[in-house]
Amino acid sequence: MTKFKVANIHCENCANTIKNALGDEYGEIKVDLSVEPRVVSVNLDGKDEAKFKEELDDLGFSVIGKI
């Protein structure tokens, strides 16, 4: 799994927004709400990492680093 530190995720509703918007294209997406900044985990399986980050940004959630 690829893990990203992501800004602007505040609650379970934010996490669900990400999962619902991107889950069909990227499969299972996990959002760890217990850490700050939040961590989003996704199995990109050769998919375009830059595109995933751009789509997160379009939803209002900025990637601030990769773990």
N, C-alpha and C positions, 0 to 999 in steps of 0.2 A: 504494500500500500504506500502511496505517496502522501505525505503529510505537509500541510501548509498552516502557518500562523495567519489568522484572518481577523481583521478589524471589523467593528460595527455589528458583530453578532452579540445580541444582548439577552436573548431568551429562547425558549423552546419554539416559539412562533417563527423566529428568525431561522433557526435550524430547519424547521419544517419547510420554510420558503425555499431554502437551498435544495433540500432533498426532493421536494415536489417539482421544482423547476429543472433540475439537472439529473435526477435519478434515472429517467428513461434512457438518457444518452450514455450515462457513465456508470450505471448500476448502483450498488450499495454505496452510500455516502454516510460517513459517521461524523458527527459534530460533538466534540468534547466541550461541554459547558462548564466543566469544573476547573478549568485553567484560564488564565488571562495572559496574553491574548488567546482567544479560542483556537482550537486545532480542528481542522477539517481533514479527514482521511478519505482517500478515494483510490481505487485500483484503476489506473489509467490504461493499463494493458496496451501500450503503444499509441494511445490516443494523444492528441496534441495538448501538451501541458499549457502552452501559452493560450490556447483557445479556452481551456477550462478556467484559467485565471481571469481571462477577459470576460467570460460569461459570469463569473462570480462578481466581478467589478460592475457589470451591467445591472446586477441585482442590488448593488449598493454595498457589497462586502469586498473590501480591499485586501488582497494578499500582501502581507508585510514580510513574509519570509518563508523559506522551505526548511523543513526539519529533516 
